[in-house]
Amino acid sequence: MPLLIAGSIATDHLMSFQGKFADSLVVEQLDKISLSFLVEDLEIRRGGVAANMTFGLGQLGLQPVLVGAAGEDFADYRSWLERHGVNTAHVRISDTRHTARFVCTTDPTGAQIASFYPGAMSEARLIELAPIVASVGAPEYVVIGADDPDGMLRHTDECRQRGYPFIADPSQQLAFSDGDLIRKLIDGAAILFSNEYESHMIEQKTGWSEDEVLARVGIQVKTLGKDGVRITRRGEEPIVLPAARDVVAVEPTGVGDAFRAGFLAALAWDLGLERAAQVGCVLAAYVVETVGTQEYTFTPAQFLARVEMSYGADAAADIQPHLKRLS
């Protein structure tokens, strides 16, 4: 059964300025600000939560279906994803807007000047899931990640109406959403993904306690950064697992997306929640050790060695048969 991954598709344009922004600011003239900075370098990285997740699933040998909106400039990105096992046939291509873009300049102090252009992402609200399901088959899950809020709500409502099991992963959109929208996005989800901070934000904005959130979802998966992951289910003891061992952190962007990809892959392999969290943590380790959200590589042997080092020989033995297709 296919995995449908709905969410943002974007590119990041990252630049470095060798001076300090503060040296160019005239406090008395901020109402007339007009600045230009000569930057030293430019990195263009592929991103977007749905694209990152599908890339991770493709790296593990699955063929996820990407659901989202992009512009006509998506051609090269599409080719990249397809070479890595992603079904991009159902991405909506806008006639008028470019693919969403994050443009950021950083100075040596860590100060940033940035802009986010949602662009074609705004057309996610026009995507209907039923024609996609008719083409690829009934989904194992529909993951509804951060995207155009109206698009997220439409996908969630359609999943409820048509009986598609869905996973709520509102992540970055939580900061911009009110309690009513968040309640609509997570109520009835088979799984709710969040990090520790996001889980507190969900409770604060919805007015629901942790138990009340859990009463409305089947499973809550909460990532805890370097402390691993906590999985809670109604009426059962939590599953708490450490992060992968011996991780050399370089850059954290995209780590949560990789964890979700690994978790979903293991669920698709019918390995259960504990193994799902372990696969997710190991895949996340590759991302945090790499600059860029889709630049990591590994062989099956390397992946299994990290699983065994972190979680033991039994875990590696359970996962090994599912990585044969990568050999």
N, C-alpha and C positions, 0 to 999 in steps of 0.2 A: 504494500500500500504506500502511496507517495506521501511525502512531507511537503506541504505548501508553506513557504516562508514569506510572509507579507511584511513589508516595512520599507525603510528608506534605502535609496540608492544614491550615492553621492561621491564626489571627488573632493579631496582636500588639497589646497594649494598653500604650502607652508614655506615661509621666507624668514630669513634671519637678517636683522639689522645690527651692525657692530657697535653703533653708538648707543646712547641712552635716550629714550623718548623724552624723559623728564627734562633733558638739556634743551629740547626744542620747544618746550611749552612756556609761554609767557602768561602768567596767571591773570594779569590785568586785561589780556586780549582774548580770552577763551571764547568769548561770544563772537569773535571774528576769525576763528581758527582756520588756517589753511596750510597744511603741511604735506611734504613729500619726502620720502626716505629712499636712499639708494641702498638696495639690499645686496647681500653677498651671494646668496644662493636661492634656489627654488626647488622644492621637492613636490611632485604631484603624486599623491597616493590615492589608491582606490579605497572607498569606504562606503558607509551606509550600513545600518545594522542588519538588514536583510541580506545584502550582498555579502557581508562578512560571514554571516551564519551559513549561507549556502556554500561559500568557498570552503569553510571548514568541513562541512558535510561531504563535499566533493573530495576533499583530501583523504577522507576516511572511506572512500569507495562508494558512497551513496550518490543518487542522482536527484537532488532536491529540486523543487519547482520554485523559481523566484517569482514573486508577485509584487509588483510595484510599478512606478511610473518614472520614465527617464526621457531625455531629449534626444534629438537626432544625433547629438554628439556622443551617444552611447555605443557606437559601433565598435570601437577598440575595446572598451570595457566588456561588451557582450562577448567578443571573441575570447578574451582572457578567461571569463567565467566558464564559457562553454568548453574551453580546453581543459578546465579543471572539474568537469563533470556536472556542471549546473545546467538545468533546463531553463533557458531564458525566453522560450517561445511565447510566453504569456505576459511579458513586460509590456506595459502600455507606453507607446512612444508619442510624446506630445508634438503637435504641429507648430507650436508657437513658443515653447519654453525650453531652455537648456536643462540638463541634468542638475540636480541640486548641488550646490558648491559652497564649501567653507574656505574662506581666504583669510589667512592669518599671518601677521608679521610679529616676530618675537625679538626682544632685545636681550643683551646678556644678563640683565637683572631678572628676567622671567616675565617682565611686563609685556602685554600683548595688545595689539590693535587688530580686531577681527570683524568679519562680516559673514553672515550666513544667508545664502540665496536659496530659498526653497524650490523655486523654479517648477519643474515638471512634477515634483513631489506633491504639489497641490492638486494634481489630477488623480491621485490615488483614490479619491472619493468616487471616481467614475468607474472603478473596476468592480465588476460583478464576479463572484467566485463560481457560481453555478456553471458557466460555460467552460471554465478551466477544469472543474471536476468532471464534466462530461467528456473532456478530452483525455485527461490523465488517469481518471478513476477516483473512487472514493478515497478521501485522505485518511491516513492514520491520525494526523493532527494538522490543524492549520495554526501556525504560529503567527500571532498578531503583534508585531514589534512596533517600535516608535516610528511614526509616519505622520502624514497629514491627519490631524485629529478627526476630521469628518470621515476620512477613509478608514481609520481604525474603528470608529463607531459603526460604520456601514458593514465592515467585515465581521465584527463581533455580532451584530444583530442578525446577519445572514447565517452565521454559524448556528446560532440558537434556533432560527426558524427552520433551517434545513437539516438540523441534527448533526452537523459536522463537529467533532470534538476539537476544541480550540485551546490554545495555550496563550495566556495573557503575559505580555512582556512590555509594559508601557515605558519603562526606563526613562530616557531623557525627556519624554513628554510629561512626566509627572509634575515637573516644576511649573509648567505652563497650564496645567489642567486644574479645574475645580473639583470639589468632592463629588458632585453629581456625575461628572463625566467619568471619573475614576471608578466609581461604583458600577457604572454601566459597562466599563471595559473589563472588569475582573469577575463580576458575578456570574457564576456558572462555568468558569474555566476549569478544565481538567487539571491544569498545572498553572501556577502563578510563579513567574521568575522575578526576582528582585535582588539587589544587594542590600546590605544591612541598613544603609542610610535611606534607600528608597522604601524599604518596608516601614520605617518610622514615618516617612512622608505619607505613605498610603493610609496608615492609621490616623495620622493627624488630620488629613484632608477629608477622609471619609467619615470620621467620627467613630469608626469601628475599632474594637480592640483586636489584639492578635488572634484571640479565639473566634471572634466574630468574622474576621477575614477568612480564617480557616474553615468556618462553617459554610462559606460561600464558594469555596474552591475545593477541588479534590486533593491537591497536593500543593504545598508551598515550598519552593526551592530558594533558599536564601544564601547567596555567596557572601563570604566573610573575608575576602582578600587573602592575605597571607595565612589566615587562620582556617582556611578551607571552606567548607560548605555545611549547611544545616538543612535537613529535609524533614518537614513536619506533615503528618497525616492525622485526620480525625480518629481519635480513639486508639492511637498507636504511639509507641515510643519514638521520639525523633531519631533520625539517622544523622550522626555528626562525623564528618570525615576530615582529615587534615588535607592541606594543599599538597601538591606534588613536591618531592624533596629536591634539594640542591638546585633551586631555581636562581639564575643570575638575572635579576630584573634590569631591563634596559629602558623599556617604554611601555606604559600600561594601556595605551589606546587599543580597543578591540578585544581586550582580554575576556570581558563578559560575553561577548558574542561568540568567541571560540569555546568558552565553557558550555554555552548553550548548544553549540553544534555537536560537541562531543557527547553531551548528555542525551541529545535527541538520537544520535547515531546508535548509542547503546540501547536505548529504548526500542529502536527499530530492529535491533538484533535480539530483542527479548531477553536482555541480560539482567533486568531488574534495576531498582533505584540505586543501590549501593555501587554496582558496577558502572551505572550511568554517570554518577558523580565522579568516579575515579577516571573514567575516560575523559570527562569534561575537564577535570583538573589538569590532566597531562596535556591535553590539547592547548589549554590556556597557558601552560608553561612555555610552549613554543612561541606563542604570540608575545608574551611579556619579555622574552629574550631577544626579540626582533624589532627593528624599527619598521613600522608599517603593519597594517592589519592583515595583509594577505601576502606577505613575503616569506613566510616560513615553509620549510620543507622537512620531510623525514622519510625514512624507509620503515617498512613494517618491523624490521628487527630493532631499529632504534626506538620506535614507539613502544614496543613490547618491553624492551630493556628498562625504559623509564617507568612503565607500569609496575614491573616486578620490583624495581628498586624502591618505589614509593609505597606499593600496596601488596607486594608478595607474589609468590609463584602461582598461587591459585587464581588470582585475578588475571595474571598474564595468560594463563592456560585457557581461561574462559573467553578472553578477548581474541586470542590468536587465530582461531578459525575464521573469524570475520574480516581479518586483514589479509587473507590469502590473495584476494583479488587485486591487492596493490602490488604484489610481487612482480 
